[in-house]
Amino acid sequence: MTDHVLVERPEAFPGVQVIRFNRPEKKNAITREMYAKMTNALTVAGTDPAVRVTAFLGTEGCFSAGNDMADFLAFAMGGTMGTEVLDFLRALAAAKKPVVSGVDGLAIGIGTTIHLHCDLTVSSPRSVFKTPFVDLALVPEAASSLVAPRIMGHQRAFALLAAGEPLAAADALQAGLIWKVVGQEAVEEETLSLAARLAWKPPEALRIARDLIRGDRSDVLSRIDEEARHFAAQLKSAEARAAFEAFMRR
């Protein structure tokens, strides 16, 4: 349902568009419909001069548990995957305006890798970042196999993406995955205040500075597609079906 993602423009933070996960009963697991709504919001932000910054937020104690496993299992059992996930990842990686995020609690799978494409991320001390891709017989996504080693080095990236080791907030800060750790009660306010400060800056100067810092994104977009091909193939594998079925029986 589309209300599982709320797109807001808070009056107290002019120039800021908020994309908020709103499915706490499922730990903000992301469905195809949710991806589509987020893609649309990013597309609108890219062309609407009233939006200067986009901020991703979750709910108390949970940013996102990642992709909805029911969607994966349906594809593994012969269904169609659709383009919603890839459309979102491309829109996020190619976003023309700053993107920030605020994390409190669980950040699993795409709930972690999304921050590799954010310009600034605020986290609470209790947040945990984890990508159990290989544990589910899958592979990294969101160009994380390219971007994470650039940010945190090979061994930390391997521990996160291949070994599936969790990163506590303090370790994520040290690794460069996030920018700042604040008290859990302050995550949303700090994230939105940060976004508002960016929104007040001269937009063209900020755009140029951001583009220079981020560099050419063609290799990132190419890696998203390469990972997606391996991901789709693995989703159809016997080992993935077994892993999903075991997960769903928990």
Disulfide bonds with the S-S distance in Angstrom:
none
